[in-house]
Amino acid sequence: MAGHSKWANIQHRKGRQDEKRGKAWTRVIREIMVAARLGGGDTATNPRLRLAVEKAKAVNLPVDTVKRNIDKATGNLEGVNYEEIRYEGYGIGGAAIIVDCMTDNRVRTVADVRHAFSKYGGNLGTEGSVAFQFKHCGQLLFAPGTSEDKIMEMALEAGADDVVTGEDGSIEVLTPAPDFEAVKNALEAAGLKPEMAEVTMRPENSIELAGEDTVRMQKLLDAIEDLDDVQDVFHNAEMSE
């Protein structure tokens, strides 16, 4: 159950995302629309929409905006029809990168993603070229100092796959994607609130970068994340300061 600490890298990524709050509303709105279109507009019966609405609350998206976009997606209002597309590629040092997009124009999106990869030293790959290096799962991260015994007992009882303790004392709970919400609710009910909780693509292995390679990789990731159609970016680079 011991493992390499991901605390610093995850905190760093969260910090970068927080700096880009201006884009957060757009991303959440698109996620709400796709979730509602695929699974209906009722959060009680649509887990993906329920998580999207939680994200909306976290970034202070107004309730009427949430409702309006659910209505658009379910046909009650006229709106844009977004589709999901995943791109895979390689970054600095051969690091694997997955880019999840929501778009109303595939031609524009692939051109933008390809340009970002090529301009900043990466290579856009083919479908399946790096996805096998990641696991689709729920991930909950707890700060160093949280009770490992209590987390392990509650998480495994609620259906988690594993509990991984980092070198710095941070604790990572991994769940099957369908069980993420149940495990999260069980832990929070026990007073264990994670610093971060999401359904993600978690790398099975990592590539360590340092010095100039870290700087170049961060520029590449920033360029991709800044694209209008990009929702999420996952990678397996461990970047030192």
C-alpha positions as CSV (number, residue, x, y, z in Angstrom):
1,M,0.0,0.0,0.0
2,A,3.0,2.3,0.1
3,G,3.8,4.3,-3.0
4,H,5.3,7.3,-4.6
5,S,3.9,10.6,-3.4
6,K,1.8,12.5,-5.9
7,W,0.9,15.3,-3.5
8,A,3.2,17.9,-4.9
9,N,2.3,17.3,-8.5
10,I,-1.4,17.2,-7.8
11,Q,-1.3,20.3,-5.7
12,H,0.7,22.0,-8.4
13,R,-1.9,21.0,-11.1
14,K,-4.8,22.2,-8.9
15,G,-3.0,25.5,-8.4
16,R,-2.6,25.9,-12.2
17,Q,-6.2,25.2,-12.7
18,D,-7.2,27.7,-10.0
19,E,-5.3,30.3,-11.8
20,K,-7.5,29.7,-14.8
21,R,-10.8,30.2,-13.1
22,G,-12.0,32.3,-16.1
23,K,-12.3,29.2,-18.1
24,A,-13.8,27.1,-15.4
25,W,-17.4,28.1,-16.0
26,T,-17.1,27.3,-19.7
27,R,-15.8,23.8,-19.0
28,V,-18.4,23.1,-16.3
29,I,-21.2,24.3,-18.6
30,R,-20.1,22.0,-21.4
31,E,-19.8,19.0,-19.0
32,I,-23.4,19.7,-17.7
33,M,-24.7,19.9,-21.2
34,V,-23.1,16.6,-22.4
35,A,-24.0,14.8,-19.2
36,A,-27.7,15.9,-19.4
37,R,-27.9,15.1,-23.1
38,L,-26.6,11.6,-22.6
39,G,-28.3,10.7,-19.3
40,G,-31.2,13.1,-18.9
41,G,-31.7,16.2,-16.9
42,D,-32.5,14.6,-13.5
43,T,-29.6,14.6,-11.1
44,A,-31.2,11.9,-9.0
45,T,-30.9,9.3,-11.8
46,N,-27.9,10.7,-13.7
47,P,-24.6,10.3,-11.6
48,R,-22.5,12.1,-14.2
49,L,-24.8,15.2,-14.2
50,R,-24.8,15.1,-10.4
51,L,-21.0,15.3,-10.3
52,A,-21.1,18.1,-13.0
53,V,-23.5,20.1,-10.8
54,E,-21.2,19.6,-7.8
55,K,-18.3,21.1,-9.9
56,A,-20.6,24.0,-10.9
57,K,-21.2,24.7,-7.2
58,A,-17.4,24.6,-6.5
59,V,-16.7,27.3,-9.1
60,N,-19.8,29.4,-8.0
61,L,-21.7,28.9,-11.3
62,P,-25.2,30.5,-10.8
63,V,-28.0,28.0,-10.2
64,D,-30.1,29.5,-13.0
65,T,-27.2,29.1,-15.5
66,V,-27.0,25.4,-14.5
67,K,-30.7,24.9,-15.0
68,R,-30.7,26.8,-18.3
69,N,-28.0,24.6,-19.8
70,I,-29.6,21.4,-18.6
71,D,-32.8,22.6,-20.4
72,K,-30.7,23.3,-23.5
73,A,-29.2,19.9,-23.5
74,T,-32.4,18.0,-23.0
75,G,-34.2,19.9,-25.8
76,N,-36.3,22.3,-23.7
77,L,-34.2,25.3,-25.1
78,E,-32.3,25.7,-28.3
79,G,-28.6,25.4,-27.8
80,V,-25.2,24.2,-29.1
81,N,-24.7,20.4,-29.4
82,Y,-21.3,19.5,-28.0
83,E,-19.6,16.1,-28.6
84,E,-16.7,14.5,-26.7
85,I,-13.4,13.8,-28.4
86,R,-10.2,12.4,-26.9
87,Y,-6.7,13.0,-28.3
88,E,-3.5,11.2,-27.3
89,G,0.1,12.2,-27.7
90,Y,3.6,12.5,-26.4
91,G,5.2,15.4,-24.5
92,I,8.7,16.1,-23.4
93,G,10.9,13.1,-22.7
94,G,8.2,10.8,-24.1
95,A,5.7,11.6,-21.4
96,A,2.2,10.4,-22.2
97,I,-0.6,13.0,-22.6
98,I,-4.4,12.5,-22.9
99,V,-6.5,15.5,-23.9
100,D,-10.3,15.4,-23.4
101,C,-12.3,17.9,-25.4
102,M,-15.9,19.0,-25.9
103,T,-16.5,20.7,-29.2
104,D,-19.1,21.7,-31.7
105,N,-16.4,21.7,-34.5
106,R,-14.1,18.7,-34.8
107,V,-12.0,20.2,-37.6
108,R,-11.2,23.3,-35.5
109,T,-10.4,21.3,-32.4
110,V,-8.0,18.8,-33.9
111,A,-6.2,21.6,-35.7
112,D,-5.8,23.5,-32.4
113,V,-4.6,20.5,-30.5
114,R,-2.1,19.4,-33.2
115,H,-0.7,22.9,-33.4
116,A,-0.2,23.1,-29.6
117,F,1.6,19.8,-29.6
118,S,3.9,20.6,-32.5
119,K,4.7,24.2,-31.4
120,Y,5.8,23.2,-27.9
121,G,7.8,20.0,-28.6
122,G,5.2,17.3,-28.4
123,N,3.7,14.9,-30.9
124,L,0.0,14.2,-31.4
125,G,-0.4,10.4,-31.6
126,T,-3.1,8.1,-32.9
127,E,-6.1,6.7,-30.9
128,G,-4.9,4.2,-28.3
129,S,-1.3,5.2,-28.5
130,V,-1.0,6.2,-24.8
131,A,-4.4,5.4,-23.2
132,F,-3.2,1.9,-22.2
133,Q,-0.7,3.6,-19.8
134,F,-3.6,5.1,-17.8
135,K,-6.4,3.7,-15.6
136,H,-9.9,5.2,-15.6
137,C,-10.8,5.4,-11.9
138,G,-12.0,7.5,-9.1
139,Q,-9.3,9.3,-7.1
140,L,-9.6,11.0,-3.7
141,L,-6.5,12.7,-2.1
142,F,-6.2,13.4,1.6
143,A,-3.6,15.8,3.1
144,P,-0.7,14.5,5.2
145,G,-1.7,13.9,8.8
146,T,-5.1,12.4,8.0
147,S,-5.8,9.1,9.8
148,E,-4.6,6.3,7.5
149,D,-6.3,3.6,9.5
150,K,-9.7,5.4,9.5
151,I,-9.5,6.1,5.7
152,M,-8.4,2.6,4.9
153,E,-11.2,1.0,7.0
154,M,-14.0,3.3,5.6
155,A,-12.7,3.3,2.0
156,L,-12.3,-0.4,1.6
157,E,-15.6,-1.1,3.3
158,A,-17.3,1.4,0.9
159,G,-15.9,-0.4,-2.2
160,A,-12.5,1.3,-2.9
161,D,-9.9,-0.7,-4.8
162,D,-6.8,0.5,-2.9
163,V,-5.4,3.0,-0.4
164,V,-1.9,4.4,-1.3
165,T,0.2,6.2,1.3
166,G,2.7,8.7,-0.2
167,E,6.2,9.3,1.0
168,D,5.1,12.6,2.6
169,G,2.1,11.1,4.4
170,S,-0.6,12.1,1.9
171,I,-3.2,9.4,1.3
172,E,-4.7,8.5,-2.1
173,V,-7.9,6.4,-2.3
174,L,-8.6,4.7,-5.6
175,T,-12.0,3.4,-6.7
176,P,-13.6,1.9,-9.7
177,A,-15.1,4.8,-11.7
178,P,-18.8,3.6,-11.1
179,D,-18.2,3.4,-7.3
180,F,-16.5,6.8,-7.0
181,E,-19.5,8.7,-5.7
182,A,-20.5,6.0,-3.1
183,V,-17.0,5.9,-1.7
184,K,-16.7,9.7,-1.6
185,N,-20.0,10.0,0.2
186,A,-19.1,7.3,2.7
187,L,-15.8,9.0,3.6
188,E,-17.3,12.4,3.9
189,A,-20.1,11.0,6.1
190,A,-17.3,9.8,8.4
191,G,-15.8,13.2,8.6
192,L,-13.0,12.5,6.1
193,K,-13.1,15.3,3.5
194,P,-10.6,14.9,0.6
195,E,-8.5,17.8,-0.7
196,M,-9.3,16.7,-4.2
197,A,-11.8,14.1,-5.5
198,E,-12.5,13.3,-9.2
199,V,-13.0,10.6,-11.7
200,T,-9.7,10.7,-13.7
201,M,-7.3,8.9,-16.0
202,R,-4.5,7.9,-13.5
203,P,-1.1,7.0,-15.0
204,E,0.1,3.5,-14.3
205,N,3.7,4.6,-14.4
206,S,5.5,8.0,-14.5
207,I,8.3,9.7,-16.3
208,E,10.5,12.0,-14.2
209,L,11.4,15.4,-15.7
210,A,13.7,18.0,-14.2
211,G,15.3,21.3,-15.1
212,E,14.6,22.6,-18.6
213,D,12.5,19.6,-19.5
214,T,10.1,20.5,-16.7
215,V,9.8,24.1,-18.0
216,R,9.2,22.8,-21.6
217,M,6.6,20.3,-20.5
218,Q,4.8,22.9,-18.5
219,K,4.7,25.2,-21.5
220,L,3.2,22.4,-23.6
221,L,0.6,21.6,-21.0
222,D,-0.4,25.2,-20.5
223,A,-0.8,25.7,-24.3
224,I,-3.1,22.6,-24.5
225,E,-5.1,23.6,-21.4
226,D,-5.6,27.1,-22.7
227,L,-7.4,25.8,-25.8
228,D,-11.1,26.7,-25.7
229,D,-12.4,23.2,-26.4
230,V,-10.1,21.4,-23.9
231,Q,-11.9,20.0,-20.8
232,D,-9.2,17.9,-19.1
233,V,-5.5,17.1,-19.6
234,F,-3.9,14.0,-18.1
235,H,-0.2,13.1,-18.2
236,N,2.3,10.8,-16.6
237,A,5.1,13.4,-16.0
238,E,6.5,13.9,-12.5
239,M,7.9,17.4,-12.7
240,S,10.4,18.7,-10.2
241,E,10.7,22.4,-9.5
